[in-house]
């Protein structure tokens, strides 16, 4: 009963169940009443802008993916003139499937989110609970679609090819699209957000979602393309990468031990999706408010997954130590989320202290955010370190190869509830848009108060999910490092050369790679943030032009409407222009290090990239979340409230934090995954062709 074929069949069934549940959720949200004409009009603009950006971005990425697929066909897993042509065809096809699955998940998320934001805004007229349910279930459609696609894609490729190396091609497709989707969406959303805040709040003192602001629709579009499509692609990538790494390592162990570890991976992945389906269905808002409801749903899903996998481990005779490694990963995921929550929740001291510091000007706002951001790195990195060490040690008695497989299963465990995590994350931009729609639709102060509470919960939970995604990427890339060694040793055996046992940092080739690897996340982040800055300057100039040239716009005269499409166009073209160079730099440097220093240099490169990347990603994500909620804390009436000097300082902090938390920070974990997968896929080439 523990055969791989059985669990592939079960996984296909669970993925189908997830898609059916997503359809039910979509129809439930669609049936919510919506009759406000102004909200429908603005909602249509947001939907149209989001779809236009996504279409242009995907056309560009389709050209890029086609070129990469051709290179994969020629060179991977080995040059086509030296190897088996069928293997190269499978690898290229798997890569294209990975990009397609990731793109489809993004399209589904955008379509649902741009419909759910209108339903959520109007539901707020009947109270916070119906509004919460509309926002959460709208986000859950994305969660079910992403994880269902992951399980479906992995299951089909494993069943069709029976080659774990091809899974790395599928994962690389998902990762490469996620890298550009997250970077492009992040540049778009922060261009609009920063521009709207600088001119609207700081210069003119008008409300956040005032319809007079030409950038306000672009800002709402950005929430969708960055935080729905972008983050969905990011977590799709992490989930695929963790399963691929675990299945690659399991494949080696299956051949050596005769035990079907691959079946265990598929069983646990299907169990995680099933637990998320149950958790989403049970989610309700009680007396504790929206934040507590979202966190409670996560904890319930965690408990359900633990119970299902324990039952499966007992029933199918799986190894309990591997189950223990998965539970370690799951527990550490929750701990990382709690740590991120502490540093970004406006009821905790760090946010309150940053808000108080804002009374003394923006310099102290920035200093407090940077300080707490760096401080927040320790518990999360320590959690990842403890999880990998504990998983390694608990599986060490099982024999050679199992310790690294234990780390891979810890990553699978941490990402097991990713369906719920994505649901929580997509809830954030939906309620953020709903808040803007409520203001532009003139639904009144009571509705705005409700949507503000929902939005605040969304900001807090988004900080938790970003920390969770980065932590999961940390464990995943450690597992991918094991997969890289496995791929190198397989290729070395075929070529008749020495393989790898590990990496000695005193080896100058390894140390060379480590230094270059550590520098890449910093350069990558700088390019993205500079891209946001350049694009924001163009949009600020456009906003100034409209306020100057459109008579009556600044005064809010009836019938005078800004040219929203101009700002959407600037954000779109700027994001598409800026996203490619940053992604290509990471890929080109990885290949350069491999062809210069070989597999030893790549080993060091990956180690440096992982450590520096995780540190920067966690720092920027948490610092940005802290600044955002410090601003909202002041806007609630503390420290002088809106329009005060403290508020202006906090807006500056939030403006700095925007590209930190929504562009560079969450893109780094995808960058780490991409270079790890390239290294594994090109292992044979690095062994065959390198300068040293």
CORZIBEL-V569398 format. One record per helix or strand of 3 or more residues. SS is the DSSP state (helix for helix, strand for strand). FROM is the first residue (numbers start at 1). LEN is the number of residues. If there is no record, write none. Layout:
ss = {SS & SS}
from = {FROM & FROM}
len = {LEN & LEN}
This chain:
ss = {helix & helix & helix & helix & helix & helix & helix & helix & helix & helix & helix & helix & helix & helix & helix & helix & helix & helix & helix}
from = {4 & 37 & 85 & 128 & 164 & 216 & 261 & 290 & 320 & 349 & 362 & 402 & 418 & 445 & 508 & 564 & 638 & 645 & 683}
len = {27 & 39 & 42 & 34 & 41 & 42 & 22 & 27 & 25 & 12 & 35 & 13 & 23 & 51 & 42 & 72 & 3 & 37 & 6}
